[in-house]
Amino acid sequence: MQKLKTFILESYDEMKNKVSWPKYSQLQNQSILVLIASLIFALFIGLIDFVFESGMDWIYTEFK
């Protein structure tokens, strides 16, 4: 039980004093960057899916 208590206390100390947390403005900027990158990636995947589906529809109707 003592080992668990020591582990919890040391973990708390490390999270409070040894970890460098980003500023709120940095966190906002990075979150916006992730959101924009995710949207671009989703649009790119959607475009590839649309082209592939259209191509397969054309192949199936052309060579029926």
N, C-alpha and C positions, 0 to 999 in steps of 0.2 A: 504494500500500500504506500510505503514511503517513496518507492521509485516512481509511482504514478504521480504523487504530489510534486516531487522534484521535477518531473517531466513537464507537468502543467505550468509550474512556476517559471521554469526556464523558457518554455515556449512563449509565455506571456511576455517575459522580459525581452526576448528576441523580437517579437512582433512590435513591441512598443519602442524599443531603444535602438535596435540594430537594423531595422528595415527602413529603407528610404521610400516614403510614400509620395506619389505625384501630387502636385498642386491641383486644385479643382479646375483651374483653367486648362491645364495640360490634359487632364482627364476628359474634359469636354472636347477639346480639339482632336484628341486621339479617337474618341468615340465617333465624332463626325467623320473622320477619315475612314474608319472601319465601315460605317454606314454607307458612305459613297462607294468605297471599293466593293462592298457586297452587292450594291445595286448594279454597278457596272458589270460585275461577274455574272449576276443573275440575268441581265439583259443579253450578255454575250451567249450564255448557255441557251437562253430562250430563242435567240436568233439561229443558232446552230440547230436546235431542235426543229424549228420551223422549216429551215432549208432542207433538212434531212427528211422530214415528213412530206414536204412538197415533192421532193425528188422521188421518194418511194411511191407516192400516189401516182405521179406521172409514169413511173416504170410499170406499175401494176395496170394502169389503164391503157398504156401504149402496147404492151406485150401480152394482152389478155387472150 
